[in-house]
Amino acid sequence: MHVPAAAPAAIPVSDRTRPGWMAWALLAPMVFWLVVFVVIPGIILLVYSFCERDEVGGVIYSFNLDNYRRVFQPTYLNIFVRSIGYAALTTVLCVVIGYPVAYYIGRASESLRNKLLLLVMVPFWTSFLIRTYAWITILKQEGLLNSFLKAADVGIEPFNLLYTPAAVIIGLVYAYLPFMILPIYGSAEKLDNSLIEAAYDLGAGPIRAFSSVIVPLTMPGIAAGTLLVFVPAIGMFAITDLMGGAKVPMIGNVIQNQFLQARDWPFGAALGVIFMLMFALTYVILQRRGSRPAA
């Protein structure tokens, strides 16, 4: 008489979902890094933001809201608005320029895709400062751009694009464009061709299929790219110093000056806390937008 083997005991759902010691061991380095270099500095920044500066640049632990009142003065509000405007324009330009590139890479053959991805990553092989100084060489009055226009004899007089808002935008777009291309590429690569074909079969033209099918399905990549571009662009200070000639101050420049020159750490900390709150708000908005199901 054949006796069927006993079925293995089912593992309770709670045991299956509970991480074991191995999982915690693997997470430990990342948790340690976040606690030491993110959580603790963030707490210190928050505590300093409620303090005040003494006469020699030290910190007095008085715990008041004076620094936050200064943040909302017209001078600093204008800098915040300018920073948000520059970052928003940079993000829009990165989407407009990067989306076609990312979509083409995502739909290309595997061999061509790897080569194109390599080209996108090539700028990271060179120092950020070297690339910025290269743009300075291109945009200055006696630089490569004006030399090319003079040699081409197109009737355009030499002009100095360096140390202008346009130069700052060019530098920001160049610096953050790969961070827009890569997330959109990830979404475009996973795009199901059958959905696009179904849109064409139902009578949609190329524009309608793009706006109603392709864009909604790649929206998570757009949202991720927007987060990677918009928030760092607000706080960027190296490009505004080097390519803007410190004539176009953004919030990153103000925070840097408060810590290094004015030695007003409490006020710089208050600006940093406001900046972190802006990051959190941007993340929540984009997370909801990116996770919203396509209509």
PAZAPA-4460 file (N, C-alpha, C; in steps of 0.05 Angstrom, whole numbers, plus 32768, in hexadecimal, padded with zeros to 4 digits):
% residues 295
    n_x    n_y    n_z   ca_x   ca_y   ca_z    c_x    c_y    c_z   seq   type   mol
   8011   7FE8   8000   8000   8000   8000   8012   8019   8000     1      M     A
   800C   802A   7FEC   801D   8042   7FEA   8013   8058   7FFC     2      H     A
   8025   8062   800C   801E   8078   801E   8029   8092   8013     3      V     A
   8018   80A5   800C   8023   80BE   8001   8034   80CD   8015     4      P     A
   8049   80D9   800B   805A   80E8   801C   804C   8100   8028     5      A     A
   8052   8106   8040   8046   811D   804D   804F   8137   8040     6      A     A
   803C   8148   803C   8042   8162   8030   8052   8172   8044     7      A     A
   8065   8182   8039   8075   8192   804C   8064   81A7   8059     8      P     A
   806A   81AB   8072   805A   81BF   8082   805D   81DA   8075     9      A     A
   8046   81E8   8073   8046   8203   8068   8054   8216   807B    10      A     A
   8064   8228   8070   8071   823C   8080   805E   8253   8085    11      I     A
   805A   825A   809E   8048   8271   80A3   8050   8289   8094    12      P     A
   803C   8299   808C   8042   82B1   807D   8054   82C4   808D    13      V     A
   804F   82C6   80A7   805F   82D8   80B7   807C   82D0   80B7    14      S     A
   8082   82B5   80B7   809E   82AC   80B6   80AB   82B0   809B    15      D     A
   809A   82AE   8086   80A5   82B2   806B   80AD   82CF   8066    16      R     A
   809E   82E1   8071   80A2   82FE   806C   80B5   830A   8081    17      T     A
   80BC   82FC   8097   80CD   8307   80AB   80EA   8304   80A2    18      R     A
   80F9   831A   80A0   8115   8317   8097   8126   8309   80AC    19      P     A
   8138   82F7   80A3   8149   82E9   80B5   8162   82F8   80BB    20      G     A
   8174   82EC   80CB   818C   82F9   80D3   819E   82FF   80BB    21      W     A
   819D   82ED   80A7   81AE   82F2   808F   81A6   830B   8081    22      M     A
   818B   8310   807F   8182   8328   8072   818B   8341   8081    23      A     A
   8189   8340   809B   8191   8357   80AB   81B0   835B   80A9    24      W     A
   81BE   8345   80A7   81DC   8347   80A4   81E3   8355   808A    25      A     A
   81D4   834E   8075   81D9   835B   805B   81D1   8378   805B    26      L     A
   81BD   837F   806A   81B4   839B   806B   81C4   83AC   807E    27      L     A
   81D3   839F   8090   81E1   83AE   80A5   81F4   83C3   809B    28      A     A
   8205   83BE   8086   8217   83D4   807C   8207   83EC   8072    29      P     A
   81F1   83E6   8063   81E2   83FD   8059   81D4   840C   806F    30      M     A
   81C9   83FE   8083   81BC   840B   809A   81D1   841C   80A9    31      V     A
   81E9   8410   80AD   81FE   841F   80BC   8205   8439   80AC    32      F     A
   8208   8436   8092   820F   844D   8081   81F9   8463   8083    33      W     A
   81E0   845B   8081   81CA   846E   8082   81C9   847C   809E    34      L     A
   81CC   846C   80B3   81CB   8478   80CE   81E1   848C   80D2    35      V     A
   81FA   8484   80CB   8211   8495   80D1   8213   84AD   80BF    36      V     A
   820D   84AA   80A5   8211   84BF   8092   81F8   84CE   8089    37      F     A
   81E0   84C4   8091   81C7   84D1   8089   81B7   84D9   80A1    38      V     A
   81B0   84C5   80B2   819E   84CA   80C9   81AB   84DD   80DD    39      V     A
   81C3   84D6   80E6   81D1   84E6   80FB   81D7   8502   80F1    40      I     A
   81E2   8506   80D9   81E6   8521   80CF   81CC   8531   80CC    41      P     A
   81B7   8523   80C4   819D   8530   80C2   8192   853A   80DD    42      G     A
   8197   852A   80F2   818E   8532   810D   819F   854A   8116    43      I     A
   81B9   8549   8111   81CA   855F   8118   81C1   8579   810A    44      I     A
   81BB   8576   80F0   81B2   858D   80E0   8198   8598   80EC    45      L     A
   8186   8587   80F3   816D   8590   80FF   8171   859E   8119    46      L     A
   8182   8593   812A   8188   85A0   8144   8195   85BB   8140    47      V     A
   81A8   85BD   812E   81B6   85D7   8129   81A3   85EC   811E    48      Y     A
   818E   85E3   810F   817C   85F6   8103   816C   8606   8118    49      S     A
   816A   85FC   8130   815C   8609   8145   816F   8619   8158    50      F     A
   8188   8619   8151   819C   8628   8162   81A1   8643   8156    51      C     A
   81B5   8651   8161   81BD   866B   8156   81DB   866D   8156    52      E     A
   81E5   8680   8147   8202   8685   8144   820B   8699   8158    53      R     A
   8223   8694   8163   822F   86A8   8175   8241   86BB   8165    54      D     A
   824F   86CC   8173   825E   86E1   8166   8276   86D6   8156    55      E     A
   8281   86C0   815E   8298   86B5   8151   8292   869D   813F    56      V     A
   8278   8699   8139   8271   8683   8127   826B   8669   8134    57      G     A
   8269   8669   814F   8262   8650   815D   8244   864C   815D    58      G     A
   823C   8636   8169   821F   862F   816B   8216   8632   8187    59      V     A
   8200   8641   818B   81F4   8644   81A5   81DA   8634   81A5    60      I     A
   81D7   8621   81B7   81C0   8610   81B8   81A9   861E   81C7    61      Y     A
   819C   8630   81B8   8187   8640   81C4   816B   8635   81BC    62      S     A
   8169   8627   81A7   8151   861A   819D   813A   862F   8199    63      F     A
   813B   863C   8182   8126   864F   817A   8121   864C   815D    64      N     A
   810D   865B   8152   8105   8659   8136   810F   8670   8125    65      L     A
   8123   867F   812F   812C   8697   8121   8138   868F   8105    66      D     A
   8146   8679   8104   8152   8671   80EA   813C   866B   80D5    67      N     A
   8127   865F   80DD   8112   8658   80CA   8103   8672   80C2    68      Y     A
   8101   8686   80D4   80F5   869F   80CC   8107   86AD   80B7    69      R     A
   8121   86AA   80B9   8133   86B6   80A5   8130   86A8   808B    70      R     A
   812C   868E   808B   8129   867F   8072   8113   868B   8061    71      V     A
   80FD   8694   806E   80E6   869D   805F   80E6   86BC   805A    72      F     A
   80FE   86C8   805D   8101   86E4   8055   8101   86E5   8037    73      Q     A
   80F9   86FC   802B   80F7   86FE   800E   8111   86F7   7FFF    74      P     A
   8128   86FF   800B   8142   86F9   7FFD   8146   86DB   7FF9    75      T     A
   8141   86CC   800E   8146   86AF   800C   812F   86A1   7FFE    76      Y     A
   8117   86AB   8000   8101   86A0   7FF1   8106   86A3   7FD3    77      L     A
   8111   86BA   7FCB   8117   86BE   7FAE   812C   86AA   7FA5    78      N     A
   813F   86A4   7FB6   8154   8691   7FAF   8148   8675   7FAD    79      I     A
   8136   866E   7FBF   8128   8654   7FBD   8118   8652   7FA3    80      F     A
   8109   8668   7F9D   80F9   8668   7F84   810B   8665   7F6C    81      V     A
   8122   8673   7F6B   8134   8672   7F55   813F   8656   7F53    82      R     A
   8147   864A   7F69   8152   862F   7F69   813D   861B   7F5E    83      S     A
   8125   861D   7F68   8110   860B   7F5E   810B   860F   7F40    84      I     A
   810A   8628   7F37   8106   862E   7F1B   811C   8622   7F0A    85      G     A
   8135   8626   7F12   814C   861B   7F02   814B   85FD   7F02    86      Y     A
   8145   85F1   7F19   8144   85D4   7F1B   812D   85C9   7F0A    87      A     A
   8115   85D7   7F0A   80FF   85CE   7EFA   8105   85D0   7EDD    88      A     A
   8111   85E6   7ED4   8119   85E9   7EB8   812D   85D3   7EB0    89      L     A
   8140   85CE   7EC1   8154   85B9   7EBC   8146   859E   7EB9    90      T     A
   8133   8598   7ECA   8125   857F   7EC9   8115   857C   7EAF    91      T     A
   8107   8591   7EA8   80F7   8591   7E8F   8109   858C   7E77    92      V     A
   811F   859A   7E76   8132   8597   7E5F   813E   857A   7E5F    93      L     A
   8144   8570   7E76   814E   8554   7E78   813A   8540   7E6E    94      C     A
   8120   8544   7E75   810B   8533   7E6B   8108   8535   7E4D    95      V     A
   8108   854D   7E42   8104   8551   7E25   811C   8545   7E16    96      V     A
   8134   854A   7E20   814B   853F   7E12   8150   8522   7E17    97      I     A
   814B   851A   7E30   8152   84FE   7E38   813E   84E9   7E31    98      G     A
   8124   84F1   7E2F   8110   84DD   7E2A   8113   84CF   7E0F    99      Y     A
   8117   84DE   7DF9   811B   84D0   7DDF   8134   84BE   7DE0   100      P     A
   8149   84C8   7DEC   8161   84B8   7DEE   815D   849E   7DFE   101      V     A
   8150   84A1   7E15   814B   848A   7E26   8138   8476   7E18   102      A     A
   8124   8480   7E0B   8110   846E   7DFD   811E   845F   7DE7   103      Y     A
   812F   846D   7DD7   813D   8460   7DC1   8150   844A   7DCC   104      Y     A
   815E   8450   7DE2   8170   843C   7DED   8160   8424   7DF8   105      I     A
   814A   842A   7E05   813A   8414   7E10   812E   8402   7DFB   106      G     A
   8128   840C   7DE3   811B   83FC   7DCE   8130   83F1   7DBA   107      R     A
   814A   83F8   7DBE   815E   83EE   7DAB   8165   83D1   7DB1   108      A     A
   8173   83C5   7D9E   817D   83AA   7DA2   8190   83A8   7DB9   109      S     A
   8194   8391   7DC3   81A4   838E   7DDC   81C1   8397   7DD7   110      E     A
   81CD   8390   7DC1   81E9   8397   7DBC   81EC   83B6   7DB9   111      S     A
   81D9   83C2   7DAA   81DA   83DF   7DA6   81D3   83ED   7DC0   112      L     A
   81C1   83E2   7DD0   81B9   83EE   7DE9   81D1   83F0   7DFC   113      R     A
   81E1   83DC   7DFE   81F8   83DC   7E10   820C   83F2   7E07   114      N     A
   8210   83F5   7DEE   8222   8409   7DE4   8218   8425   7DEA   115      K     A
   81FE   8429   7DE6   81F2   8444   7DEB   81F3   844A   7E09   116      L     A
   81EE   8436   7E1A   81EF   843B   7E37   820C   8442   7E3F   117      L     A
   821F   8436   7E32   823B   843D   7E37   8241   845A   7E31   118      L     A
   8236   8464   7E1B   8239   8480   7E14   822D   8492   7E28   119      L     A
   8216   848A   7E33   8209   849B   7E48   821A   849C   7E61   120      V     A
   8228   8486   7E67   8238   8485   7E80   8254   8490   7E7C   121      M     A
   825C   8495   7E64   8278   849F   7E5F   827E   84B9   7E6F   122      V     A
   826C   84CD   7E70   8273   84E5   7E80   827A   84E0   7E9D   123      P     A
   8270   84CA   7EA9   8277   84C5   7EC5   8294   84BB   7EC8   124      F     A
   82A1   84B5   7EB2   82BD   84AC   7EB3   82CF   84C4   7EB8   125      W     A
   82C5   84DC   7EB5   82D5   84F4   7EB8   82CC   8504   7ED0   126      T     A
   82DE   8511   7EDD   82D7   8521   7EF5   82C2   8536   7EEE   127      S     A
   82AF   853A   7F00   829A   854E   7EFD   82A6   856A   7EF9   128      F     A
   82BB   8571   7F08   82C7   858C   7F05   82D5   858F   7EEA   129      L     A
   82E1   857A   7EE0   82EE   857B   7EC6   82D9   8580   7EB0   130      I     A
   82C2   8572   7EB2   82AD   8576   7E9E   82A2   8592   7EA0   131      R     A
   82A0   859D   7EB8   8295   85B8   7EBB   82A9   85CD   7EAF   132      T     A
   82C3   85C9   7EB5   82D6   85DB   7EA9   82D7   85D9   7E8B   133      Y     A
   82D1   85C1   7E80   82D0   85BE   7E63   82BA   85CF   7E57   134      A     A
   82A3   85D0   7E65   828D   85E2   7E5C   8295   85FF   7E5E   135      W     A
   82A4   8606   7E73   82AE   8622   7E75   82BF   8629   7E5C   136      I     A
   82D0   8616   7E54   82E1   861A   7E3D   82D0   861D   7E24   137      T     A
   82BA   860F   7E22   82A8   8611   7E0B   8298   862B   7E0A   138      I     A
   828E   8634   7E21   827B   864A   7E21   8287   8665   7E24   139      L     A
   82A0   8668   7E2D   82AB   8682   7E31   82AF   8691   7E17   140      K     A
   82B3   86AB   7E19   82B2   86BC   7E01   82C7   86B4   7DEC   141      Q     A
   82DE   86AC   7DF5   82F2   86A3   7DE1   82F4   8684   7DE1   142      E     A
   82DE   8677   7DE7   82DE   865A   7DE9   82D7   864D   7DCE   143      G     A
   82D2   8633   7DD0   82CE   8622   7DB8   82B5   862A   7DA9   144      L     A
   829F   8631   7DB8   8286   8638   7DAA   8289   8651   7D99   145      L     A
   8295   8666   7DA3   8298   867E   7D93   82AD   867A   7D7E   146      N     A
   82C1   866A   7D82   82D5   8664   7D6E   82C8   8655   7D56   147      S     A
   82B6   8642   7D5D   82A7   8634   7D48   8295   8647   7D38   148      F     A
   8287   8658   7D45   8275   866B   7D38   8285   867E   7D26   149      L     A
   829D   8687   7D2F   82AE   8698   7D20   82B8   868A   7D07   150      K     A
   82C1   8671   7D0B   82CB   8661   7CF4   82B5   865B   7CE0   151      A     A
   829D   8656   7CEA   8286   8650   7CD8   827C   8668   7CC9   152      A     A
   8283   8680   7CD3   827A   8699   7CC6   825C   869A   7CC1   153      D     A
   824D   8696   7CD7   8230   8696   7CD6   8224   86B1   7CDC   154      V     A
   8235   86C5   7CE0   822B   86E0   7CE5   8223   86E6   7D02   155      G     A
   822B   86D5   7D14   8225   86D8   7D31   823E   86E3   7D3F   156      I     A
   823B   86FA   7D4C   8251   8706   7D5A   8258   86F5   7D73   157      E     A
   8272   86F5   7D7A   8279   86E6   7D93   826A   86F0   7DAB   158      P     A
   8262   86DE   7DBC   8253   86E5   7DD4   825D   86D5   7DEB   159      F     A
   8258   86DE   7E03   8261   86D1   7E1B   824A   86C4   7E29   160      N     A
   8247   86AA   7E26   8231   869B   7E32   8238   8693   7E4E   161      L     A
   8251   8694   7E55   825A   868C   7E70   8251   86A0   7E85   162      L     A
   824D   8697   7E9D   8245   86A8   7EB4   8229   86B4   7EAF   163      Y     A
   8218   86A5   7EA3   81FC   86AE   7E9F   81E9   8697   7EA8   164      T     A
   81D0   869E   7EAD   81BD   8688   7EB4   81BC   8672   7E9F   165      P     A
   81BF   8679   7E85   81BE   8664   7E71   81D5   8650   7E74   166      A     A
   81ED   865A   7E7C   8204   8648   7E81   81FE   8636   7E98   167      A     A
   81F1   8640   7EAD   81EA   862F   7EC4   81D7   8619   7EBC   168      V     A
   81C3   8620   7EAC   81B0   860B   7EA2   81BE   85F6   7E91   169      I     A
   81CF   85FF   7E80   81DE   85EC   7E6F   81EF   85D9   7E80   170      I     A
   81FC   85E4   7E94   820C   85D3   7EA6   81FB   85C0   7EB6   171      G     A
   81E4   85C9   7EC0   81D2   85B7   7ECF   81C7   85A1   7EBD   172      L     A
   81BE   85A8   7EA5   81B3   8593   7E93   81C9   857F   7E8C   173      V     A
   81E0   8588   7E86   81F6   8576   7E7F   81FD   8563   7E96   174      Y     A
   81FD   856E   7EAF   8205   855F   7EC6   81F1   8549   7ECD   175      A     A
   81D7   854F   7ECA   81C2   853E   7ED4   81B3   852E   7EBE   176      Y     A
   81B9   8533   7EA5   81AB   8525   7E8F   81AD   8506   7E91   177      L     A
   81C4   84FB   7E97   81C5   84DD   7E9A   81B3   84D3   7EB0   178      P     A
   81AE   84E3   7EC5   819D   84DA   7EDB   817F   84DA   7ED3   179      F     A
   8179   84E7   7EBD   815E   84E5   7EB1   815C   84CF   7E9D   180      M     A
   8171   84CB   7E8E   8170   84B7   7E79   816E   849A   7E84   181      I     A
   817E   8494   7E99   8180   8479   7EA3   8165   846F   7EAF   182      L     A
   8157   847E   7EC0   813D   8473   7ECA   8128   8470   7EB4   183      P     A
   8127   8483   7EA1   8114   8481   7E8C   811B   8469   7E7A   184      I     A
   8135   8464   7E76   813D   844D   7E67   8133   8433   7E74   185      Y     A
   8135   8432   7E8F   812C   841A   7E9D   810E   8415   7E98   186      G     A
   80FE   842A   7E97   80E1   8426   7E92   80DC   8420   7E75   187      S     A
   80EB   842C   7E63   80E7   8427   7E46   80EF   840B   7E3F   188      A     A
   8104   8400   7E4C   810D   83E5   7E46   80F7   83D1   7E4D   189      E     A
   80E8   83D6   7E62   80D3   83C3   7E6B   80B9   83C7   7E5D   190      K     A
   80B7   83DA   7E4B   809E   83E0   7E3D   8095   83C9   7E2C   191      L     A
   807C   83C1   7E2F   8070   83AA   7E20   8068   83B3   7E04   192      D     A
   8074   83A8   7DF0   806E   83B0   7DD5   8051   83AA   7DCD   193      N     A
   8045   8395   7DDA   802A   838E   7DD3   8016   83A4   7DDA   194      S     A
   801C   83B4   7DEF   800A   83CA   7DF6   800B   83E0   7DE1   195      L     A
   8023   83E5   7DD7   8025   83FA   7DC2   8017   83F0   7DA9   196      I     A
   801B   83D7   7DA2   800E   83CC   7D8A   7FEF   83CC   7D8D   197      E     A
   7FE6   83C7   7DA6   7FC9   83C8   7DAB   7FBE   83E4   7DA7   198      A     A
   7FCE   83F8   7DAF   7FC5   8413   7DAB   7FC2   841A   7D8E   199      A     A
   7FD5   8411   7D7D   7FD4   8415   7D60   7FBC   8406   7D54   200      Y     A
   7FB7   83EE   7D5E   7FA1   83DE   7D53   7F86   83EB   7D5A   201      D     A
   7F85   83FA   7D70   7F6C   8407   7D78   7F69   8422   7D6B   202      L     A
   7F7B   8429   7D59   7F78   8442   7D49   7F88   8459   7D53   203      G     A
   7F98   8456   7D67   7FA9   846C   7D71   7FC0   8471   7D5E   204      A     A
   7FC5   848B   7D59   7FDC   8492   7D49   7FF5   8493   7D5A   205      G     A
   800C   849A   7D4E   8025   849A   7D5D   8024   84AE   7D74   206      P     A
   8018   84C5   7D71   8018   84D9   7D86   8006   84CF   7D9D   207      I     A
   7FEE   84C5   7D95   7FDB   84BB   7DAA   7FE7   84A3   7DB9   208      R     A
   7FF4   8491   7DAB   8000   847A   7DB8   8016   8483   7DCA   209      A     A
   8025   8497   7DC2   803B   84A0   7DD3   8031   84AD   7DEC   210      F     A
   801D   84BF   7DEA   8013   84CE   7E00   8001   84BD   7E13   211      S     A
   7FF2   84AA   7E08   7FDF   849B   7E18   7FEA   8480   7E21   212      S     A
   7FFE   8475   7E15   8008   845A   7E1C   8025   845C   7E25   213      V     A
   8037   8466   7E14   8054   8465   7E1A   805B   8477   7E32   214      I     A
   8052   848F   7E31   8059   84A2   7E47   804E   8498   7E62   215      V     A
   8034   8490   7E65   802B   8486   7E7F   803A   846D   7E88   216      P     A
   8041   845B   7E76   804F   8443   7E7F   806C   8449   7E87   217      L     A
   8078   845E   7E7C   8093   8466   7E84   8094   847C   7E99   218      T     A
   807D   8482   7EA4   807B   8497   7EB8   808C   8491   7ED2   219      M     A
   808D   8478   7EDB   809F   8473   7EF2   80BC   847B   7EED   220      P     A
   80C6   8476   7ED4   80E1   847F   7ECE   80E4   849D   7ECD   221      G     A
   80CF   84AB   7EC2   80D0   84C8   7EC2   80D0   84D3   7EDE   222      I     A
   80BF   84C7   7EEF   80BE   84D1   7F0B   80D8   84CC   7F1A   223      A     A
   80E5   84B5   7F15   80FE   84B0   7F22   8114   84C3   7F18   224      A     A
   8114   84C7   7EFD   8127   84DA   7EF2   8123   84F6   7EFB   225      G     A
   810A   84FE   7EFE   8104   8519   7F08   810F   851C   7F25   226      T     A
   810B   8508   7F35   8116   850A   7F51   8134   850B   7F51   227      L     A
   8141   84FC   7F3F   815E   84FC   7F3F   816A   8515   7F33   228      L     A
   815A   8524   7F24   8164   853D   7F18   815B   8556   7F27   229      V     A
   8141   8557   7F2E   8136   8570   7F39   8142   8577   7F54   230      F     A
   8143   8564   7F67   814D   8569   7F82   816A   8570   7F82   231      V     A
   817C   8561   7F76   8199   8569   7F76   819D   8583   7F67   232      P     A
   818E   8589   7F52   8192   85A2   7F44   818C   85BA   7F55   233      A     A
   8178   85B8   7F68   8172   85CE   7F7A   818A   85D4   7F8B   234      I     A
   8198   85C0   7F95   81AE   85C4   7FA8   81C9   85C7   7F9B   235      G     A
   81CB   85C5   7F81   81E5   85C7   7F73   81F1   85E3   7F77   236      M     A
   820B   85E3   7F7F   8218   85FD   7F82   8232   85FF   7F72   237      F     A
   823E   85E8   7F6A   8257   85E9   7F5B   8253   85F5   7F3F   238      A     A
   823E   85EC   7F32   8239   85F7   7F16   8232   8614   7F17   239      I     A
   8222   861D   7F2A   821B   8639   7F2C   8233   864A   7F33   240      T     A
   8246   8640   7F42   825E   864F   7F48   8271   8650   7F30   241      D     A
   8275   8639   7F23   8288   8638   7F0D   827E   8643   7EF3   242      L     A
   8265   863C   7EEC   825A   8645   7ED2   8248   865D   7ED4   243      M     A
   823F   8662   7EEC   822F   867A   7EF1   823E   8691   7EFC   244      G     A
   8258   868C   7F04   8268   86A1   7F0F   825E   86AC   7F29   245      G     A
   824F   869C   7F38   8243   86A4   7F52   8230   86BB   7F4E   246      A     A
   8227   86C0   7F35   8213   86D5   7F2F   81F7   86CB   7F31   247      K     A
   81F3   86B0   7F32   81D9   86A4   7F32   81D8   8692   7F4B   248      V     A
   81D6   869D   7F63   81D7   868C   7F7B   81BE   867B   7F7D   249      P     A
   81C2   8662   7F85   81AC   8650   7F8A   81AE   8648   7FA7   250      M     A
   819B   8638   7FB0   8199   8632   7FCD   81B2   8622   7FD6   251      I     A
   81BE   8612   7FC4   81D6   8604   7FCB   81ED   8617   7FD1   252      G     A
   81EF   862C   7FC1   8204   8640   7FC6   8200   864E   7FE1   253      N     A
   81E7   8654   7FE8   81E1   8662   8001   81E9   8650   8018   254      V     A
   81E1   8636   8017   81E8   8624   802D   8206   8621   8030   255      I     A
   8214   861E   8019   8231   861C   801A   823D   8635   8027   256      Q     A
   8234   864D   801F   823F   8665   802B   8239   8668   8048   257      N     A
   8222   865F   8052   821C   8661   806E   822E   864F   807F   258      Q     A
   8236   8638   8074   8247   8626   8084   8264   862D   8082   259      F     A
   826D   8636   806A   828A   863A   8066   8293   8657   8068   260      L     A
   8283   866A   8061   828B   8686   8061   827F   8696   8078   261      Q     A
   8264   8696   807A   8257   86A5   808F   825A   8698   80AA   262      A     A
   8260   867E   80AA   8262   866E   80C3   8249   8670   80D4   263      R     A
   8233   8670   80C6   8219   8670   80D4   820C   8655   80D0   264      D     A
   8217   8641   80DF   820E   8626   80DC   81F0   8622   80E2   265      W     A
   81E5   862F   80F6   81C8   862B   80FC   81B6   8634   80E4   266      P     A
   81BC   864B   80D8   81AC   8653   80C2   81B0   8641   80A9   267      F     A
   81C9   8639   80A5   81CE   8626   808F   81C0   860C   8094   268      G     A
   81BE   8603   80AD   81B0   85EB   80B4   8192   85EE   80AF   269      A     A
   8187   8605   80B5   816B   860A   80B0   8165   8609   8092   270      A     A
   8176   8615   8082   8173   8613   8065   8175   85F6   805C   271      L     A
   8187   85E7   8068   818A   85CA   8060   8171   85BA   8068   272      G     A
   8165   85C0   807F   814D   85B2   8087   8136   85B8   8073   273      V     A
   8133   85D1   806C   811E   85D9   8058   8124   85CA   803E   274      I     A
   813D   85C8   8036   8144   85BA   801E   813C   859C   8020   275      F     A
   8141   8590   8037   813A   8574   803A   811B   8570   803A   276      M     A
   810D   8583   8045   80F0   8582   8043   80E6   8584   8026   277      L     A
   80F3   8595   8017   80EC   8597   7FFA   80F1   857D   7FEC   278      M     A
   8108   8570   7FF3   810D   8555   7FE8   80F8   8541   7FEF   279      F     A
   80F0   8541   8008   80DB   852E   8011   80C1   8533   8002   280      A     A
   80BA   854C   8000   80A1   8553   7FF2   80A2   854B   7FD5   281      L     A
   80B8   8550   7FC8   80BC   8548   7FAC   80BA   852A   7FA9   282      T     A
   80C6   851C   7FBB   80C6   84FE   7FBA   80A9   84F4   7FBD   283      Y     A
   809A   84FF   7FD0   807E   84F5   7FD4   806E   84FB   7FBB   284      V     A
   8070   8513   7FAF   8060   8519   7F97   8067   8507   7F80   285      I     A
   8081   8503   7F7B   808A   84F3   7F65   8084   84D5   7F6A   286      L     A
   8085   84CD   7F82   807E   84B1   7F89   8061   84AB   7F82   287      Q     A
   8050   84BE   7F8A   8033   84BA   7F84   802E   84BC   7F66   288      R     A
   803C   84CE   7F59   8038   84D1   7F3C   8043   84BA   7F2D   289      R     A
   805A   84AF   7F36   8066   8499   7F27   8058   847F   7F2C   290      G     A
   804B   847C   7F43   803D   8463   7F49   8020   8463   7F40   291      S     A
   8016   847A   7F36   7FFA   847B   7F2D   7FF6   846A   7F15   292      R     A
   7FE3   8459   7F14   7FDF   8447   7EFD   7FD7   8457   7EE5   293      P     A
   7FE0   844D   7ECE   7FD9   845A   7EB5   7FBC   8458   7EAF   294      A     A
   7FB0   846E   7EA4   7F94   846E   7E9F   7F8D   845C   7E87   295      A     A
***
